[in-house]
Amino acid sequence: MNLLITGGFEPNFTVGFARGLAANGVELCVISCDETASRLTAAGIANVNLRGSLATNRPPWVKLANLVRYYFRLLGFLFRHRGATFHFTGIFRREWILWEGLVLNRCFRLMAGRYLYTVHNVLPHNREHSRFLRWVYRRVYRVPHRLLVHTPRDRQQLITEFGVPPERIQITSIGLNEEMPVSTLTRAEARDRLKLAGPDRVLLFFGKIDEYKGLDLLLSAFEDLDPDGTRLVIAGAFRNPAYRAQILRQWEGMTRRNAVHFHERFIPNEEAEVFFKAADVLCLPYRNIYQSGLVFLGPRFGLPMIVTDVGSLREFVEEDLGLVTRTNDAQGLAEALKTFLAAPDRFSPGAILEHAQKYRWNNVCRELAPLYSRPTRECSQNGERVSP
């Protein structure tokens, strides 16, 4: 038995990863949520919806009640399937880190025949220097039988800073985001939907907006570009009201503010294609990051990228997929953007698409398949078999 415990983590990652494992003969059951249950079922993957709703507009007391109920249901389910291979692919919540990281994490190990844990970020975003979190995660990383990381840099950090034995760490890439549907929509049609002038070069900033993602740096760099023929599209929802206020103040003071197009909302899968097909380049001006799922989304549309030299972005993008900034500030971004705009056709969409094929989930998961046990019994809830 192989159980994938997601905690509601990134639906596209969850579904893509489960598909990749299934394509390599791994039989599994996914602990799903409302956002992934129907998609997993449609893909023929067994799942049990223990997490329920992840809607952000619920009252706080409803969120708390649902979360506590999830913990009880999860522990009961895992106890009934003790001895199976458990793989936790989510992220421990910072506000619940003592419970999830020190207690729930240990429960996974005690009940699992083998416990795998995917380390998406060695430490939470914007909290890399927290002595408390370093103390907690030093204990978290002692528990699983095997830790999966996305880059050699992550592996080295676990070894040198957290004392994890090298033999307990395995590197595995994030997979290409194939959950974003691609239709016959043309570039002209996409730009028409976004009300963008046809000949202009379009820069895209996409996804959840937080300070560590460096949108303020990109706005400063954009202000320094030739005022003719370039536009910046910002698509995503702010996570921090204070940072939102800062960005809006900065935008209001820009001389080129009319060339900046805000789409301030969550962008569902079925709408993402419009933004990527309308753009000429994807901008990732991160202040800090380990790895970004967006570098596995841009190539899905043959879109080149401009990234800052943080985390392991260089290792991926430098292979003819885009440009890496010389310095991680507004000036460095402006230089990279000017270099790109001087020869925008140097990056072939076809070549980018071809290069990205090695990151398809079925290829990424091929080396992981031996980590999973062959199932000894069916995935069940309350004694009933859960069918895909």
N, C-alpha and C positions, 0 to 999 in steps of 0.2 A: 504494500500500500504506500502511495506517495501523496502527501497532502501539501498543497500550496497555500500558505497562510499569507494573505495580502494586507489585511487591516484597512482595506479600501484604498490602497496606494494606486496611483496613476493608472486609470483603466486601460489606456492604450498599451502601456508596458505590460500589464497583467495579461491581457488577452493575447498580445503578440508573443509573450514568453510562453504561455500555456500552449499556444498553437505550435511554437517551435519544438517544445518538448514532445508533444503528441506526434509531430511529424517524424520524430526520431524514435518512435516506438515506446515512449515512456507513458505508462498508464497512470493517470493522476486524477485527483479530485481537488477542486479549487474552493477555498472558503471565500465566497463572493459577496458582493453587495448589490444594491439595486442597479447601479450603473454598469455592472459587468455580468450579472446573472443571465440575462436574456442573450447577450452577445456570446457568452461561453456556451450556452445551450445550443444556439444556432450553429456554432462551430463543432458541435458534437462532443464537447468536453464536459464531463461530470462536474457538478458544482453544488454547493449548499450555501444558500444565502443566509448567513448568520449575522452579517453586519447591518443589513437593511439600508435605510436612507442615509445619505451624506449631504443632504441639502443644507446649505449655509444659512438659509433664512428661517430656520426653526428657532423657537424660543430656547434660551440656554438650558432651562430645566428639562426640556424634551431631549436635547442633545445629550445631556448627562445621563438621563434615564436610559436612553437607547444604548449609550456606550457601556453602562454598567450591565445591562441585559446582555449585550454582546459578549462581555468578558465571561459571564456565567455560562452562556450557551457554548462559547468557544471551548472553555475548559472541559465542560461536560462532553462535548463532541470529541475532543482530543483524547480524553480518558477512555472513551469507548473504542478508540482506534489506536491505543497505546501500542508501541512497538513498531509503528509505521515510520517511514521516512518523512520528517517534517521539514519544510523549506519555508522560512519566513522571508518574504520578499518586500515587506513594507518598511516603514520608518517608525521607530519609537517616538511617540509624541513628546515634545520637550516639556510640556506642562504636566505630563504623567510619567516622566522618565524614571522616577524611583520605583513606581509600580511596574511599568512595562519593562524597563531595562534590567532591573534587579530581581523582580519576582516573576513576572510572566515569562521572561527570557529563560529563567531557571526551570520553570514548569515545562517549557518546550523541551528542554534537554532531558528532564527526568522522565517524561512520558514517551519520548521518541526513541526509536531504534537507532536512527541517525538524524542529527539535527544540522541543517544547513542554514546559513544566514547570509543574505546578500547585503553587502555594505555599500549603499549608494553614495553616502557621504561619510567620510571617516569621522567628522564632527559636523554638527548642524551648521547651516549657513549663518554667517554673521556672529557665530559664537565660538569660533576656532580658538580663541584665547581664554575661554572660560576654564578656570582651574577646577571648578566643580564638575563640569561636564567631562573634562579629561579624566577626573577621578572615577566618574560613573562608567564611562565607556571603556576604561581600562579593565573594569570588572565585567562589563558586557561581553567584551571580545574574548574573555577566557572561557566562556560557556559553550558555544557551538562546536560541533566536531569539525566543521569546515566553514571557512569564510570565503565568500565570493566577492571579488572586487573588480572594478571596471578598467583600471589602468595600472601599469607598473609603478607609477608614483604612489598610488593608494597602497599598494602592497608594501612598498618600502617604508611608508609612514607607519603602517601597522607593526612592522618589524622593529623599527628604530625607536618609535615614540610610545608604543603600547606593549612591546615585548611579546608579540605573537610569534610563535615558531613558524618559520617559512613553510614547513610541510603542511601546515593547516590552512594555507591561503592558496586560492586558485583564481587566476585572472580570467574574466569573461567579459566580452564587450556588451554594451547595450545593442539591441537589434534595430534595424531599420524600421521606422514607424510606418508599417504598411496598413495600420488601422485607419489612417486618413484616406478616405475614398478619393480616387482620381477619375474624373469623367472626361468627356470630349470638350469641355469648356475651353475656349481659346483665350489667348492673352488679351486680344482686343475686347472680348466679351467680359473678361474679368475686370479690366480697367473701366469699362463702361459701367459696370455695377458699382464700382467704387468712385465713379465720377472723377477719373484721372485723365489728364491730357495724354493722348496717344504717344507722342514722341519723347515725353519726359522720361528721365531715368528715375526709377522708384526704389527707394531704400526701405526695407521692412524691419521693424522691431515687433516681435510677436511673443505672446505668452503672458503669464502672470508677471506683474510689474512690482519689483521690490528694489530697495536701494542697492543691493549687491549686484543687480543686473546692469547698473550703470546707464540708465536712460538719460540722466542729466549730462553725462559725458557725451553721449551721442548728440543731444540737442546742441551742446556747445560746438561740437565738431561740425554739425550740419550748418550752423550759422557762419562757419568759416569757408564754406564751399562757394563756388561760382553761383551767383543768385539765379542764373538762367538755366532752366532745363532739368532741375532735380527736385524731387519731392520726397518727403519722409512720411511713411504710414506707420502709425503706432496702433497695434491691435492687441487688446488684452485688458484685464481688470487689475486695478491697484489692490495691493494687500495691506498697505499701510497708509492711513489717512494723512499722516504728517508728510509722508513722502509725496503723496498726490498733491498736497497743497504746495509743496516746494516746486514740483514739476510745473504746475499751472502758473505759478509766479514767474518761473524762468521762461515759459512759453510766451506769456503776456509781454515780457520785455524784449522778445526777439524781433529783429527787423524782418525776418523771414517767416513769421508765424503763420502767414496765409499759405505757406507751402508745406505746413505740417498738418496731417490729417489724423485726428484721434477717432478711434473706434473703441471707446472705453466700455468694454463688457467682456464677459466670458465668450470665447469663440468656440462653438461646438464643432465636432469633427466634420460634419457635412458642409460647413462654411469655410473651413480653413483653406481649401483649395483656391478659393477666390483670391485670397491675399497672396498666396505663394505664386500663383500664376500671373498675377498683376505685377509682381516685383522683379527687379533686376538683380538684387543682392540682399541677402539676409544679414543683418547686423547683430552681433553678440558682444556688446561692450562690457562684459563682466568685470567687476572689481575683484571678485574671487569666486571660484567654483572648482569642484573636483572634475566633473564631467557634466555635459548638458545633453538632455534628450533632443534638443533642437538641432544639434549637429547631425542627428540621425533622422531629422524630418526634412530639412532643406534639400538634401540629395534625393529624397523621394520625388521631388519636382525638378531635379536637375538644376537647382539654384545654388550659385556660388555663395560663399560666406566671407565676412570680414569679422575676425575675432581678436580679442585681446590675448596676450600671452600669459594666461593664468591656467592653473590646474593642468590638465592634459589636453587642452584644446589644440595646441600646436601639433601634437602627435597625430591627430586625425586630419586637421584641415590642411596641413602643409603638403599633403599628397595631391596637389593639383586640384584641390577642392575650394580654394579661396586664398585669402591673404591674412597674415598674422601681423598685428601692429608692432612697430618698433618699440614704442613705449605705451604703457597702459594708462593713458590719460587722453584728454580731449585732443591734444596736439597730435598724438600718435594715431588716433582714430581719423583725424582730418587728413593726415598724410596718406594713410591706407586708402581712404575713400577717394582721394584725388588720383592716386595711382590706378585704382580700379576704373574710375570714370574716364581716365585718359585712354584706356584700352578695354572697354567692357566686354568685348567679344573674345577675349583671350581664353575664357573658360567655356568649354563646350558643354551644353546641357546633356548631350548624349554621352560624352566621356564621363561626366559626373555620375550619371545614372548607371553606367557600366561599372565604374569603380565601386559604387555603393552596393552592388549585388553580394559581395562577400559578407556584408553585414545583415543580410536577411536572417530572420530568426531561425529558420531551419538549419542554416549554416552555423550560426552562433551556438545553438544548443547541441550540436552534434558532439562536441567534446564534453558536454555536461552529462549526457545520458548515462555513462557508467556510474555516476554518483547516486543514482536512484535504484532502489531495490525493486525486484519484480513483485507485483502485488500478490498477497496471500489471501486477501478477502476483499469484498466489494465495499465501496464507499457507501455508508448508510447513515441515516438520521433517524433517531428513535426506532432503530431496528429495521427501518425500511430502506431498501436499496435506492440510491439517488441516481437516476438515469440522465444521460445527456439528452 
